[in-house]
Amino acid sequence: MSKKCLITGKGVQAGNNVSHSNRKTRRRFMPNLQEVAIYSEILEAPVTLRITNHGLRTIEKNGGLDLYLLNTPVSKLTAESKKLRARIEGAKAAKGL
């Protein structure tokens, strides 16, 4: 499983550990990924996602998972979130909302 946020696309970054003697060794900066189940009102089921805390706050700020995915331009979404958006749009059309 990749260490990448499904909402923001944030991934692993590389950098250096710098010691007191200024010696540099490579290290990795990991994103703060959390596995959360977010309830989708249109799908009427919880959706399990691996997202960063920043992504979770973005979803909550925009009024939930459904509103965030439907109101965000497709060009700004990751491939996985585009698939989830298509599922939500299909369920919304089937319900006639």
For each residue, the residues with C-beta under 8 A, 3 or more apart:
1: 50
2: 11
3: 11 12 30 31 33
4: 9 10 11 12 31 78
5: 8 9 10 11 31 33 50 51 52 54 55 78
6: 49 50 51 55 78 80 81 84
7: 49 51 52 55 56 58 59 68 78 81
8: 5 51 52 54 55 58
9: 4 5 78
10: 4 5 31 52 54 55
11: 2 3 4 5 31
12: 3 4 28 29 30 31
13: 28 29
14: 26 27 28 29
15: 26 27 28 29
16: 24 25 26 27
17: 24 25 26 27
18: 22 23 24
19: 22 23 24 25
20:
21:
22: 18 19
23: 18 19
24: 16 17 18 19
25: 16 17 19
26: 14 15 16 17
27: 14 15 16 17
28: 12 13 14 15
29: 12 13 14 15
30: 3 12 33
31: 3 4 5 10 11 12 52
32: 52 53 54
33: 3 5 30 50 51 52
34: 50 51 52 53 56
35: 48 49 50
36: 48 49 51 56
37: 46 47 48 49
38: 46 47 49 59 64 65
39: 45 46 47 64 65
40: 43 44 45 46 47 64 65 66 88
41: 44 64 66
42: 66 88 91 92 95 97
43: 40 47 87 88 91
44: 40 41
45: 39 40
46: 37 38 39 40
47: 37 38 39 40 43 65 84
48: 35 36 37
49: 6 7 35 36 37 38
50: 1 5 6 33 34 35
51: 5 6 7 8 33 34 36 55 56 59
52: 5 7 8 10 31 32 33 34 55 56
53: 32 34 56 57
54: 5 8 10 32 57 58
55: 5 6 7 8 10 51 52 58 59
56: 7 34 36 51 52 53 59 60
57: 53 54 60 61
58: 7 8 54 55 61 62 68
59: 7 38 51 55 56 62 64 65 68
60: 56 57 64
61: 57 58
62: 58 59 67 68 71 72
63: 67 68
64: 38 39 40 41 59 60 67 68
65: 38 39 40 47 59 68 69
66: 40 41 42 69 70 88
67: 62 63 64 70 71
68: 7 58 59 62 63 64 65 71 72
69: 65 66 72 77 81 84 85 88
70: 66 67 85 88 89 92
71: 62 67 68
72: 62 68 69 76 77
73: 76 77
74: 77 82 85
75:
76: 72 73
77: 69 72 73 74 81 82 85
78: 4 5 6 7 9 81 82
79: 82 83
80: 6 83 84
81: 6 7 69 77 78 84 85
82: 74 77 78 79 85 86
83: 79 80 86 87
84: 6 47 69 80 81 87 88
85: 69 70 74 77 81 82 88 89
86: 82 83 89 90
87: 43 83 84 90 91
88: 40 42 43 66 69 70 84 85 91 92
89: 70 85 86 92 93
90: 86 87 93 94
91: 42 43 87 88 94 95
92: 42 70 88 89 95 97
93: 89 90 96 97
94: 90 91
95: 42 91 92
96: 93
97: 42 92 93
